[in-house]
Amino acid sequence: MRYVTEILNWVSGSFMLPDIVLLLAAMIFALIELGGFCSTWLTLLRHRKRREAIMELLRRDQRIDPSILGQGIFARHLGALAEMNWDEIHCEKLIFDFSQNYEHELERAKFMMKIGPMLGLMGTLIPMGPALAGLASGDVASMAYNMQIAFGTTVVGIFVAGVGLLLYSVKKHWFADEIAGLRYALDIHLRKETPHGENAAL
């Protein structure tokens, strides 16, 4: 039994270095994603008035001129639909592609939410064995060093998960609002192109 536990301790200890490396990589990735999130948020704020003006035109059943769309994210996507001449099949496929791209972004955020606590927990539990052994043998310095590693990995893991949760929660609303706006614009244009006689017959 002793040999089995020693093997388990050796195996678990060998995961410490890869865990720390992965945690550092996850933290760098989280910082990059957070920077991209802030950039997107500033872009949305800068073009918010233009988007509201476009939505107001849609609510008034006015045709959108591509020349007034501007450079915002929503405006660029509307311009892509206008380039398809508001053809229902092609526009639906384009909106589906936009939705899939957004889903991929959300998957990255969800991955961060899951991987952060997992790596943080591993980094917490692995050094606890040597820390307890140091406490039992009176080696306070070894115990303090391992506890420092345990707390540090926990904090980094929580940070990665927190960034992932923030990105997922906010981006989910952004993306849902944009897809709904694109479908609304498409429905408005399709209704304009449908003869009133057909509506009455239906």
DATAFEN-V44709 format. One record per residue. SS is DSSP state (2 for helix, 1 for strand, 0 for the rest). OMEGA is omega in whole degrees, 0 to 359 (NA if undefined). NEAR is the number of other C-alpha atoms within 10 Angstrom. Layout:
ss=SS omega=OMEGA near=NEAR
ss=SS omega=OMEGA near=NEAR
//
This chain:
ss=0 omega=181 near=6
ss=2 omega=181 near=7
ss=2 omega=179 near=8
ss=2 omega=180 near=9
ss=2 omega=177 near=10
ss=2 omega=177 near=11
ss=2 omega=178 near=12
ss=2 omega=179 near=12
ss=2 omega=180 near=14
ss=2 omega=180 near=11
ss=2 omega=181 near=11
ss=2 omega=178 near=15
ss=2 omega=180 near=16
ss=2 omega=178 near=12
ss=2 omega=187 near=13
ss=2 omega=182 near=19
ss=2 omega=176 near=11
ss=2 omega=180 near=12
ss=2 omega=180 near=19
ss=2 omega=179 near=19
ss=2 omega=179 near=12
ss=2 omega=178 near=15
ss=2 omega=178 near=24
ss=2 omega=177 near=16
ss=2 omega=178 near=12
ss=2 omega=179 near=21
ss=2 omega=178 near=21
ss=2 omega=178 near=13
ss=2 omega=179 near=15
ss=2 omega=179 near=23
ss=2 omega=178 near=15
ss=2 omega=179 near=11
ss=2 omega=179 near=18
ss=2 omega=176 near=16
ss=2 omega=176 near=12
ss=2 omega=178 near=12
ss=2 omega=179 near=16
ss=2 omega=178 near=12
ss=2 omega=178 near=12
ss=2 omega=180 near=14
ss=2 omega=178 near=14
ss=2 omega=178 near=12
ss=2 omega=179 near=14
ss=2 omega=177 near=17
ss=2 omega=182 near=13
ss=2 omega=183 near=12
ss=0 omega=183 near=16
ss=2 omega=181 near=14
ss=2 omega=178 near=11
ss=2 omega=180 near=19
ss=2 omega=179 near=20
ss=2 omega=178 near=11
ss=2 omega=178 near=13
ss=2 omega=180 near=24
ss=2 omega=178 near=18
ss=2 omega=176 near=12
ss=2 omega=178 near=14
ss=2 omega=180 near=19
ss=2 omega=178 near=12
ss=0 omega=180 near=10
ss=0 omega=178 near=14
ss=0 omega=181 near=14
ss=0 omega=182 near=13
ss=0 omega=176 near=17
ss=0 omega=182 near=10
ss=2 omega=182 near=15
ss=2 omega=182 near=7
ss=2 omega=186 near=12
ss=0 omega=182 near=19
ss=0 omega=188 near=15
ss=0 omega=179 near=13
ss=0 omega=181 near=17
ss=2 omega=179 near=16
ss=2 omega=180 near=22
ss=2 omega=178 near=19
ss=2 omega=179 near=14
ss=2 omega=175 near=19
ss=2 omega=177 near=24
ss=2 omega=177 near=21
ss=2 omega=177 near=16
ss=2 omega=179 near=22
ss=2 omega=178 near=17
ss=2 omega=176 near=12
ss=0 omega=182 near=14
ss=0 omega=178 near=12
ss=0 omega=174 near=21
ss=0 omega=189 near=14
ss=2 omega=184 near=15
ss=2 omega=182 near=9
ss=2 omega=180 near=13
ss=2 omega=177 near=21
ss=2 omega=178 near=16
ss=2 omega=180 near=11
ss=2 omega=177 near=16
ss=2 omega=176 near=21
ss=2 omega=178 near=13
ss=2 omega=176 near=12
ss=2 omega=180 near=16
ss=2 omega=179 near=16
ss=2 omega=177 near=12
ss=2 omega=178 near=13
ss=2 omega=178 near=17
ss=2 omega=178 near=15
ss=2 omega=177 near=11
ss=2 omega=179 near=17
ss=2 omega=178 near=21
ss=2 omega=177 near=14
ss=2 omega=179 near=16
ss=2 omega=179 near=24
ss=2 omega=177 near=17
ss=2 omega=177 near=15
ss=2 omega=179 near=27
ss=2 omega=183 near=23
ss=2 omega=187 near=15
ss=2 omega=181 near=19
ss=2 omega=179 near=27
ss=2 omega=180 near=22
ss=2 omega=180 near=18
ss=2 omega=179 near=24
ss=2 omega=179 near=25
ss=2 omega=176 near=19
ss=2 omega=179 near=19
ss=2 omega=177 near=27
ss=2 omega=187 near=23
ss=2 omega=185 near=20
ss=2 omega=181 near=20
ss=2 omega=182 near=21
ss=2 omega=178 near=16
ss=2 omega=177 near=17
ss=2 omega=179 near=18
ss=2 omega=178 near=24
ss=2 omega=177 near=17
ss=2 omega=177 near=14
ss=2 omega=178 near=18
ss=2 omega=181 near=15
ss=2 omega=182 near=11
ss=2 omega=180 near=11
ss=0 omega=178 near=11
ss=0 omega=185 near=13
ss=2 omega=182 near=15
ss=2 omega=178 near=12
ss=2 omega=180 near=17
ss=2 omega=181 near=21
ss=2 omega=180 near=14
ss=2 omega=181 near=14
ss=2 omega=177 near=21
ss=2 omega=177 near=20
ss=2 omega=177 near=15
ss=2 omega=182 near=19
ss=2 omega=181 near=21
ss=2 omega=181 near=17
ss=2 omega=179 near=15
ss=2 omega=177 near=25
ss=2 omega=181 near=22
ss=2 omega=180 near=16
ss=2 omega=179 near=21
ss=2 omega=178 near=28
ss=2 omega=178 near=21
ss=2 omega=180 near=21
ss=2 omega=180 near=28
ss=2 omega=179 near=26
ss=2 omega=177 near=18
ss=2 omega=178 near=20
ss=2 omega=179 near=25
ss=2 omega=178 near=19
ss=2 omega=181 near=15
ss=2 omega=182 near=23
ss=2 omega=184 near=21
ss=2 omega=184 near=14
ss=2 omega=183 near=13
ss=2 omega=179 near=20
ss=2 omega=178 near=15
ss=2 omega=177 near=10
ss=2 omega=186 near=14
ss=2 omega=179 near=18
ss=2 omega=179 near=12
ss=2 omega=181 near=12
ss=2 omega=179 near=17
ss=2 omega=177 near=18
ss=2 omega=178 near=12
ss=2 omega=179 near=18
ss=2 omega=178 near=21
ss=2 omega=177 near=15
ss=2 omega=179 near=15
ss=2 omega=179 near=23
ss=2 omega=179 near=22
ss=2 omega=179 near=15
ss=2 omega=181 near=18
ss=2 omega=178 near=21
ss=2 omega=179 near=14
ss=2 omega=179 near=13
ss=2 omega=183 near=13
ss=2 omega=180 near=10
ss=0 omega=179 near=10
ss=0 omega=180 near=10
ss=2 omega=179 near=11
ss=2 omega=179 near=8
ss=2 omega=178 near=8
ss=2 omega=180 near=9
ss=2 omega=180 near=7
ss=2 omega=179 near=6
ss=0 omega=NA near=6
//
